[in-house]
Each structure stands twice: as structure tokens, then as C-alpha cells.
Amino acid sequence: MRQLILLLTLALFSGPLLAANPACEKIATEKKLAGAAKNSFMKKCEREQPGNAQAMCDGKAAEKKLAGAAKNSFVKKCLRDSSAP
């Protein structure tokens, strides 16, 4: 019974690790991140990968020095425009 629980637990937590971006995983390992810090870093790293529309739009908003509601509105419109054919 303990083995079954252990296997289920490992299966549950290994899924996200297998789907993780190898480049982000390597950087996190080099920085010796663990736990919540690693999770936070991985989310941010994967969100900011080249070619990611969210990162591109966030970058444009930063260039324009937008903040708050103006930034949110700009990013929302940028994402909508980038996904349009």
C-alpha cells in the first residue's frame, strides 16, 4: 500500500517537471533554486521565452513606461492583435 501511494505521489509531481522547459530548468539548477523560489522562477522563465506573445507585449509596455490599468489595457490589446491572423 505504501508503494502504491509513493508511486502515485511521484507520478503526480513528476508530470510538471517533465513538461518544464530544459533551458529554464538548467538556469534554475545553476542558481540552486528550490521549492517556491524555483516554481516562481520557472513560471516567469517559461512565460518570457523568445517568441512568447506575452513577453513581447510586456516588453513593449515597459518600453512605453506604462503601469497599472494603462499597461493592462495595452497588453490585452497587444495580445489580441498578435493572435489575429
C-alpha positions as a Python dict, from the first residue, in 0.01 Angstrom:
ca = {
    (1, 'M'): (0, 0, 0),
    (2, 'R'): (284, 240, 84),
    (3, 'Q'): (448, 168, -251),
    (4, 'L'): (128, 250, -434),
    (5, 'I'): (94, 580, -250),
    (6, 'L'): (457, 661, -319),
    (7, 'L'): (421, 584, -690),
    (8, 'L'): (106, 794, -719),
    (9, 'T'): (275, 1083, -542),
    (10, 'L'): (577, 1064, -770),
    (11, 'A'): (358, 1046, -1078),
    (12, 'L'): (164, 1350, -965),
    (13, 'F'): (468, 1566, -909),
    (14, 'S'): (686, 1442, -1195),
    (15, 'G'): (441, 1550, -1466),
    (16, 'P'): (513, 1922, -1438),
    (17, 'L'): (885, 1854, -1414),
    (18, 'L'): (885, 1656, -1736),
    (19, 'A'): (695, 1932, -1914),
    (20, 'A'): (935, 2202, -1790),
    (21, 'N'): (1148, 2395, -2033),
    (22, 'P'): (1501, 2246, -2030),
    (23, 'A'): (1667, 2587, -2065),
    (24, 'C'): (1475, 2727, -1769),
    (25, 'E'): (1544, 2411, -1570),
    (26, 'K'): (1917, 2447, -1636),
    (27, 'I'): (1920, 2809, -1520),
    (28, 'A'): (1725, 2720, -1206),
    (29, 'T'): (1975, 2444, -1130),
    (30, 'E'): (2269, 2680, -1182),
    (31, 'K'): (2109, 2931, -946),
    (32, 'K'): (2048, 2649, -697),
    (33, 'L'): (1680, 2735, -664),
    (34, 'A'): (1441, 2504, -481),
    (35, 'G'): (1081, 2496, -361),
    (36, 'A'): (867, 2804, -407),
    (37, 'A'): (1154, 3012, -543),
    (38, 'K'): (1215, 2756, -817),
    (39, 'N'): (844, 2733, -902),
    (40, 'S'): (818, 3110, -927),
    (41, 'F'): (1132, 3131, -1140),
    (42, 'M'): (1014, 2853, -1373),
    (43, 'K'): (677, 3021, -1435),
    (44, 'K'): (845, 3354, -1510),
    (45, 'C'): (1113, 3196, -1728),
    (46, 'E'): (867, 2995, -1936),
    (47, 'R'): (642, 3298, -1976),
    (48, 'E'): (933, 3506, -2107),
    (49, 'Q'): (1066, 3259, -2364),
    (50, 'P'): (1150, 3410, -2704),
    (51, 'G'): (853, 3410, -2936),
    (52, 'N'): (612, 3428, -2645),
    (53, 'A'): (348, 3692, -2722),
    (54, 'Q'): (300, 3776, -2353),
    (55, 'A'): (672, 3854, -2311),
    (56, 'M'): (676, 4059, -2630),
    (57, 'C'): (375, 4266, -2521),
    (58, 'D'): (512, 4312, -2169),
    (59, 'G'): (838, 4433, -2322),
    (60, 'K'): (659, 4685, -2540),
    (61, 'A'): (464, 4811, -2239),
    (62, 'A'): (789, 4851, -2045),
    (63, 'E'): (943, 5047, -2333),
    (64, 'K'): (645, 5282, -2324),
    (65, 'K'): (681, 5302, -1942),
    (66, 'L'): (318, 5201, -1889),
    (67, 'A'): (190, 5093, -1549),
    (68, 'G'): (-135, 4991, -1385),
    (69, 'A'): (-455, 4999, -1587),
    (70, 'A'): (-284, 5153, -1890),
    (71, 'K'): (-34, 4867, -1901),
    (72, 'N'): (-306, 4605, -1857),
    (73, 'S'): (-514, 4757, -2135),
    (74, 'F'): (-215, 4785, -2369),
    (75, 'V'): (-102, 4426, -2306),
    (76, 'K'): (-455, 4294, -2355),
    (77, 'K'): (-487, 4473, -2690),
    (78, 'C'): (-137, 4368, -2793),
    (79, 'L'): (-214, 4001, -2720),
    (80, 'R'): (-542, 4023, -2908),
    (81, 'D'): (-367, 4183, -3209),
    (82, 'S'): (-83, 3930, -3208),
    (83, 'S'): (-323, 3636, -3218),
    (84, 'A'): (-529, 3781, -3503),
    (85, 'P'): (-450, 3638, -3849),
}
